[in-house]
Amino acid sequence: MTIRMEEETEAPFDFAYRALAEQVISFTLEQEQFPYEAEVDITLTDNASIQEANRSFRQIDAPTDVLSFPMLSLPAAGDFSGLEEGPADNFNPDTGEAVLGDILISVPQVLEQAKAYGHTPRREFAFLIVHSMLHLLGYDHIVPEDAAVMEKKQESILNAMGIVR
């Protein structure tokens, strides 16, 4: 598994956030029974940069906590059948790993939301990565039925990892 993390802003976390990101990504892939080695890019950024990305890609001119950019062509959420028969860019030709996509996380939002929700920045950071990983695996929360599935998966994964509120 390849996880590249770029820090566009300082991450003043009091936990080993790189190790946590790797654990959460790996565990999420296990829980979803993802059958391939994978690569994920994570960028830790500030509110201004994530607002610019949110405006560019979603036409929402406001900062957000996390943005996910899935790269796989999946027939349905969590359906990895036929991935090898799909577009060639589903896999990195140099490593053979499935290219899941990119995750942008606003460090200030992690800190603000942890305080607002009454839990630790570690828990908020882990939650945002699980949330994004599920997006990279095809899940969404636009309609209530899909949101319920995604929320259940998020809580299940975090609880199984012992990362609770």
C-alpha positions, -999 to +999 in steps of 0.1 A: +000+000+000+013+034-009+001+065+011+016+098+001+009+127+025+017+162+016+015+189+042+007+223+028+001+236+063+015+228+097-003+199+114-001+207+152-016+173+162-005+156+194-008+122+179+011+103+152-012+113+124+008+097+096+006+063+114-030+068+122-038+076+085-021+044+074-039+023+101-073+038+092-068+034+054-056-002+058-084-011+082-111+005+060-098-015+030-099-047+050-134-041+062-146-033+027-127-065+014-108-045-012-089-072-030-060-051-043-030-033-031-039+004-032-025+039-033-040+070-017-028+106-017-036+128+013-030+166+014-032+184+047-042+220+040-057+251+054-092+266+052-083+290+023-069+263+001-097+238+008-123+266+001-106+273-032-108+236-041-144+234-029-153+264-051-134+249-081-148+214-079-182+217-062-191+253-069-194+259-031-176+290-020-169+280+016-143+260+035-151+224+043-135+197+064-126+172+037-128+167+000-125+133-017-115+127-053-122+091-063-103+078-092-117+043-097-144+034-121-168+012-100-201-002-111-215+005-076-204+014-041-181-013-028-183-034-060-148-041-071-157-068-096-144-061-131-119-035-118-091-052-138-112-051-169-120-014-165-100+015-176-062+011-175-058+040-152-076+021-124-040+008-117-007+025-114+014+009-142+046+012-122+034-005-090+003-024-100-016-008-071-052+004-075-053+042-077-081+050-052-078+088-054-070+119-034-081+132+000-078+169+011-082+176+048-084+210+064-063+209+095-081+239+111-114+222+105-102+190+122-093+211+153-125+232+153-148+202+147-132+181+174-138+209+199-174+215+186-183+178+187-166+172+221-141+146+210-104+145+203-086+158+171-074+122+167-109+109+165-120+137+141-089+131+118-097+093+118-133+100+110-125+122+081-102+096+066-128+068+070-154+091+055-131+099+025-120+063+020-157+053+017-161+080-009-130+067-028-147+032-027-179+045-043-201+054-013-220+087-011-245+104+012-265+126-012-298+106-007-309+095+028-307+058+021-271+060+009-262+083+038-275+058+063-253+030+048-223+053+048-228+065+084-233+029+096-200+019+079-181+049+093-192+041+129-186+004+125-151+009+113-142+035+140-157+014+168-139-017+156-106+003+157-115+016+192-117+052+180-148+064+198-163+097+208 
